[in-house]
Amino acid sequence: MIWRMWAVASPTTLSSRCWAAGPLETTSRLYVSYFAGDAASGLRADEETRCIWLDIGVPPTRLLPFGLKENFWEMGETGPCGPCTEIHYDHIGGRDAAVLVNADSPDVVEIWNLVFMQYNREVDHRLRPLPQFSVDTGMGLERLVSVLQGKRSNYDTDLFMPLLHAIHQRSKVGPYGGRTGAADQAKVDMAYRVVADHIRTLAVCMADGVHPGMSGAELVLRRILRRAVRFCVEVLQAPQGALASLVPTVTHILGGVYPELHREEDQIMDMINENEAHFLSSLQQGSRLILRTLDRMDDKHKFFPAAVAWSLHRNLGFPLDLVDLMLEERGTQVDREEMDRLIAENQKVAGVQSGDQVMLDVVSLAELRRLAVPHTDDSLKYEYQLEREQYVFPACHATVLALYEGHSLVSEVTDGQRCGVILDQTCFYSEQGGQSHDCGYFTREGLQDVPIPVEGVVRAGGYVVHQVTAAEGLRTGDRVQLHLDQVQRVSCMVKHTATHILNFALRTVLGPKVQQRGSHVSAERLRFDVSVPVSLSVSQLQQTEKCAHDIISANQIIYSQEVPLQRARSIKGLRTVDEVYPDPVRVVSLGVPVSELLDETERQTSVELCCGTHLLQTGSVQDLVIVSERQMVKGISRIIAVTGREAAQAREAGQVLSQDVDSLSARLTGSAPSSLESAQNLAKEVGIVLNAVDNTPSPQWQRRELQSQLRTLQRTSNTRVRKLESREAAVRAQALLEKNGRKDLIVDSLETDSLSVVMKTVNQLSASSPFSHVMLLSHQRHSGKVLCACQVPKDSTSLLASDWAVAVCHHLRGSAGGSALVAKGTGNSNDISEALSWAEQFARQRMHQ
C-alpha cells in the first residue's frame, strides 16, 4: 500500500490543498476517477486508491469509478499495464459535472494521471502480475496552463495564441475563432489547431535530430509534416513556405526550454520547405495518375483499382483519405476489399521482416534475477587475432543456464521445439548497433554429430538469448560447444569497418555538418543513411570512394578501448548517433590509438562509439564501391556499398556497361537506319542497356554518367523512329485514301506491328479527309493480337472515338482508352474480317441514331 500512498500523495499537492484549505470555487471544479474493476478480466475495484483519496479529503461525490476503457492503462496489445487514477478539471464550475467526466467534454478535462503498473499483458491477452510494481505519472502542461490562466481551451493560452496569430497572418481565411464540431463546418479552426500543434512537434523533433523518414519515429514525423502541409494549403489557403515560416514563432515560445531550437532554426526551416515542396510535387503527380486511371476505366470497372491507390500511398506518400476524396468527387470509390487485402499483406510482410524473435519478457527477466542466473559473458566476441592474414577465433564451450519457451522459463525442451538458450558465456555477437547477429551452431557434449543451428542472437537485460530449434532435446546444465560461422563473421567485420571508413570519407568530402541517420551491416552489404540536402553529385561520389580507398590502402590499424562515457564524449571529432550509450562505452578508432585521442590530439581520423565487431587492419576491406545512393526522403540519402570481391565485380560490370554504351553511341552517331524496323530495334537496344545500367550493381558515379549518356541516345533514337513512323504513315494514309476515297466512314486494316504507326496513319488520313470517321486495325497473325486506333470529326456527337475504340476492343477481348476525338487500344482475334465488319456496323448504328 505504501507505493500507492506515495504516488497519490506526490502529484496531488494541488488537489489536497484545494480540498483542505482552498476556496470553494477551486474545489467545486475538481473530480477524481479510479478503476472500478472488471469481472470478465478477474480484476477487482481499486479500493486502495479510493480510500487514499478519501483520506486526503476528496468528497465521495467527486470520486468516480470507471471501467477498463477509461481507467485501465495499456501501452499496446502486449506489455506492462495497470489501473489508473486521474484528476479532472471543470472549466465552467459552479455545477455538478460528474456525468461529463471521461465523456469527451471540452469543458471537463483530465489534467493529471497516475498509472499503477502491476500487470503484463501477454500475447494470449492474459494478465500476469509484474515482479516489481512501478508508477507512471504525467501532468498535461498545456491543460494545467489553461487552468492557471483561466482559459477553457489549451489553444487560448499563451503557449498557442502567438502561433495562431502567426498562422492567420499567412493564411487567406478569417482569424481563429475557437469553434469545434458542427460549429466549425469548414474545419478552419480545426486547421488552425492542427497546424499549430504539428509545427511545434516538427520543430522540437527536428531540433532533437529526428527527421522525416520511412520507418519508425521518422515515418510518424513525415506523416505529421504532410498532414500539416495539407491543412495549410487546402483549408487555410496559405502559400507554399508558410509552414516553415512559423518555426521562429515556435522558437520564441519554446526556445527557453529547448535551446537547440535557436541553434537548429535555419536547418529546420530548410528541411520543412524541402519536404513540403517534395510532397506538393508528389500530390500533383499522384493527382495526374488518378485522373489518367479514371480516363482509362470503362463501364465494366465498378471500382478504382486498389493497386494504383496503394502504389500512390507507398511510393509517393499520397494520403489514402485524399484518394478517397478525389474519387468521391468523381462518383466512384476504391476497391475497398482489395485495398484491405493489400494493407493486410503489407502488414504481414512487415511482420516477417521484423522477425519472429524469441524475446525475454519482463516477467522472465525478473525470474532470472530471482534465480541469480548470472548475465552472459560475451567478451569472447571481441577476442580474435590476425595470423598470416587469416582471422583466428577462440574455441568456446559453455553451459546452458536457462531455456525460454512459450513466454516462460523451462528446464527442458524436446526435439523440434523452438526456444531461447541462455549460456554462461558465448562468442556469438547479438544483433545490435546496426550489425547483424552471428550465425553458426551448437553441439552438445556426447552428441557432437547433431548440430543445433543458431537462428538468431538477441540481447535482453544483460542476457544473450540464442534462438534455436532443439535437436535431440536440450536441458539446463547441458554442456555445449559453440561453432561460429567464421566466414559470415569476417564479412560483417569487413562491412562494419567499411561503414566507419565511409562515414569519415563523407564528412571529409561534404563537411562536418553531415550527420549519420542510421546504418545496417550484414555479411552481404552495408547500408548507410546520411543527412544531405540533395543527392551526391558524380564528383562527390568519386571523391568519397577515393578517400575511402586511401584509408583502405594505408592498411591502418583499428583500435578499440572501453572508456567512461563522459570522458569519451570529450574526444575531438567523435562521431555519435542518437542512441543511449552504456557507461563505460567502447570507442573504435582508425590509425590513432584511443589513448592518444583522449589526450586531446589534433589528428583527424575516424573515431566512433561502437559495440560492433571490427577488422584489426583496414587493408582487409580490400575495396569499397558505392553501388547505390538516392534520397529516401528529402534531406536523407541512403547509400548502399559493397566491399572486397563484390566491389571488384561491380567495377568490372561498370566497365562492361561503359563499353556497351560506347558501342551504341557509335552506331547511333553513324549512318541513319535505312528502315523503320532497324530504327525500332536500335531504340529497343538502348532501352535494354538502360535497364541493365539501372539494375546491375556498379559504381553509382559511373551509373549516373551512363544514364545521362543513354538518355541522350534514347532521345536521338526515338526521334529517328518517330520520323520514320511519320514517313511510313504518310505513305500508308495516301494508299488508304486512294482506296477508300473521302467517305464519311472509313474502316480498314494495315500491316504493321507498331500501334504508333497505326495511330499516325489514322491522324494523317483524318487530316486529308477531315469529315471522315476513321478506324484502322492491324492484325498480328503470329500472336492474334489486334492493334486499334480511331479518330472522328470535331463536330461528331453521335459517335465518340473513345466509345468506338472501347466497344471494338471489348468485342475483341481487350481494352482501349482515349478522348472524344482520338482513341486507341488492343484486342485479340483470329478473324480480322469479322472484326472490321463489327467495327463498321457499330459505327453506322451510332452515326444514324
Secondary structure, DSSP 4 states (H G I P E B T S, - for coil): -HHHHHHHHGGGHHHHHHHHHS-HHHHTTEEEEEE--BGGGTB---HHHHHHHHHHT--GGGEEEE-HHHHEEESSSSEEEEEEEEEEEESS-SS--GGGTTTT-TTEEEEEEEEEEEEEE-TTS-EEEEEEEEEEEEE-HHHHHHHHTT-SSGGGSTTTHHHHHHHHHHSSSPPP----GGG-TT-HHHHHHHHHHHHHHHHHHHHTT----SSHHHHHHHHHHHHHHHIIIIIS-PPTTTTGGGHHHHHHHHTTT-THHHHHHHHHHHHHHHHHHHHHHHHHHHHHHHHHHHHH--TT--SB-HHHHHHHHHHH---HHHHHHHHHHTT--B-HHHHHHHHHHHHHHHHHHH-------HHHHHHHHHTTPPPPB-GGGG--EEETTEEE---EEEEEEEEEETTEEESEE-TT-EEEEEESB--PPPSBTTBPPP-EEEEETTEEEEEEEEEEEEEETTEEEEEEE-SS-EETT-EEEEEE-HHHHHHHHHHHHHHHHHHHHHHHHH-TT-EEEEEEE-SS-EEEEEE-SSPPPHHHHHHHHHHHHHHHHTT-BEEEEEE-HHHHTTSTT-B--SSPPPSSEEEEEESS-HHHHHTT------EEE--S---SBGGGG--EEEEEEEEEETTEEEEEEEEHHHHHHHHHHHHHHHHHHHHHHHHHHSSPPSSHHHHHHHHHHHHHHHHHHHHS---HHHHHHHHHHHHHHHHHHHHHHHHHHHHHHHHHHHHHHHHH-S-SEEEEE---S-HHHHHHHHHHHHHHSTT-EEEEEEEETTTTEEEEEEE--TT--SS-HHHHHHHHHHHTT-EEEE-SSEEEEEEE-S-HHHHHHHHHHHHHHHHT-
